[in-house]
């Protein structure tokens, strides 16, 4: 299944000690939790935070939420098993929001 996500983070909340050097740049491991069945008051489907290693998770540590995640596209309907035809939903100009 393909899912399009919009992610916004507050970079001032990044714990710079968690940045690490890689072969092609400086990296930060992030974790996101998404629930496509529910949204919060801003229409977001989840949040994003800095990743924890196993030892930190076992200790019950938490990192601050850096931002939010919103699902803006999914091809779930295209991959769903064929069912009896239903009345076509109203077009909501999805393509108008796509920047390309």
C-alpha positions as a Python dict, from the first residue, in 0.01 Angstrom:
ca = {
    (1, 'X'): (0, 0, 0),
    (2, 'X'): (122, 350, -77),
    (3, 'X'): (69, 625, 177),
    (4, 'X'): (155, 993, 136),
    (5, 'X'): (253, 1170, 457),
    (6, 'X'): (302, 1534, 541),
    (7, 'X'): (547, 1581, 830),
    (8, 'X'): (614, 1901, 1023),
    (9, 'X'): (871, 1916, 1303),
    (10, 'X'): (995, 2183, 1541),
    (11, 'X'): (1371, 2163, 1490),
    (12, 'X'): (1435, 2360, 1810),
    (13, 'X'): (1319, 2053, 2007),
    (14, 'X'): (1583, 1823, 1854),
    (15, 'X'): (1823, 1682, 2111),
    (16, 'X'): (2147, 1753, 1926),
    (17, 'X'): (2323, 1478, 2124),
    (18, 'X'): (2117, 1230, 1919),
    (19, 'X'): (2260, 1354, 1587),
    (20, 'X'): (2527, 1126, 1444),
    (21, 'X'): (2770, 1136, 1154),
    (22, 'X'): (2712, 899, 866),
    (23, 'X'): (2894, 842, 540),
    (24, 'X'): (2695, 1106, 352),
    (25, 'X'): (2591, 1352, 621),
    (26, 'X'): (2458, 1408, 971),
    (27, 'X'): (2157, 1195, 1067),
    (28, 'X'): (1882, 1177, 1327),
    (29, 'X'): (1670, 866, 1386),
    (30, 'X'): (1300, 946, 1415),
    (31, 'X'): (993, 743, 1505),
    (32, 'X'): (635, 809, 1401),
    (33, 'X'): (305, 660, 1509),
    (34, 'X'): (12, 691, 1270),
    (35, 'X'): (-355, 612, 1319),
    (36, 'X'): (-542, 663, 991),
    (37, 'X'): (-875, 594, 1164),
    (38, 'X'): (-858, 902, 1387),
    (39, 'X'): (-742, 1262, 1369),
    (40, 'X'): (-671, 1518, 1637),
    (41, 'X'): (-823, 1865, 1654),
    (42, 'X'): (-583, 1985, 1379),
    (43, 'X'): (-654, 1697, 1139),
    (44, 'X'): (-326, 1517, 1214),
    (45, 'X'): (-306, 1137, 1217),
    (46, 'X'): (-1, 1096, 1438),
    (47, 'X'): (319, 1239, 1576),
    (48, 'X'): (693, 1219, 1525),
    (49, 'X'): (963, 1195, 1791),
    (50, 'X'): (1329, 1107, 1822),
    (51, 'X'): (1397, 735, 1833),
    (52, 'X'): (1506, 554, 2147),
    (53, 'X'): (1735, 256, 2164),
    (54, 'X'): (1617, -67, 2333),
    (55, 'X'): (1782, 17, 2664),
    (56, 'X'): (1611, 357, 2676),
    (57, 'X'): (1273, 203, 2589),
    (58, 'X'): (1320, -61, 2861),
    (59, 'X'): (1388, 222, 3111),
    (60, 'X'): (1062, 390, 3009),
    (61, 'X'): (1232, 702, 2875),
    (62, 'X'): (1047, 927, 2633),
    (63, 'X'): (1168, 1190, 2392),
    (64, 'X'): (971, 1505, 2320),
    (65, 'X'): (723, 1510, 2035),
    (66, 'X'): (892, 1703, 1755),
    (67, 'X'): (589, 1745, 1535),
    (68, 'X'): (289, 1596, 1364),
    (69, 'X'): (209, 1365, 1074),
    (70, 'X'): (-88, 1393, 841),
    (71, 'X'): (-185, 1130, 584),
    (72, 'X'): (-275, 1312, 263),
    (73, 'X'): (-289, 1016, 25),
    (74, 'X'): (-345, 643, 35),
    (75, 'X'): (-407, 395, -245),
    (76, 'X'): (-596, 164, -9),
    (77, 'X'): (-919, 202, -209),
    (78, 'X'): (-737, 94, -527),
    (79, 'X'): (-607, -224, -362),
    (80, 'X'): (-925, -321, -180),
    (81, 'X'): (-1095, -643, -294),
    (82, 'X'): (-1366, -594, -555),
    (83, 'X'): (-1705, -539, -396),
    (84, 'X'): (-2048, -458, -527),
    (85, 'X'): (-2046, -121, -708),
    (86, 'X'): (-2137, 170, -487),
    (87, 'X'): (-2251, 518, -571),
    (88, 'X'): (-1948, 728, -671),
    (89, 'X'): (-1836, 969, -398),
    (90, 'X'): (-1844, 1340, -466),
    (91, 'X'): (-1525, 1471, -623),
    (92, 'X'): (-1337, 1693, -377),
    (93, 'X'): (-1074, 1829, -617),
    (94, 'X'): (-789, 1627, -469),
    (95, 'X'): (-562, 1724, -759),
    (96, 'X'): (-596, 2096, -677),
    (97, 'X'): (-377, 2048, -366),
    (98, 'X'): (-97, 1860, -545),
    (99, 'X'): (194, 2095, -624),
    (100, 'X'): (306, 1915, -941),
}
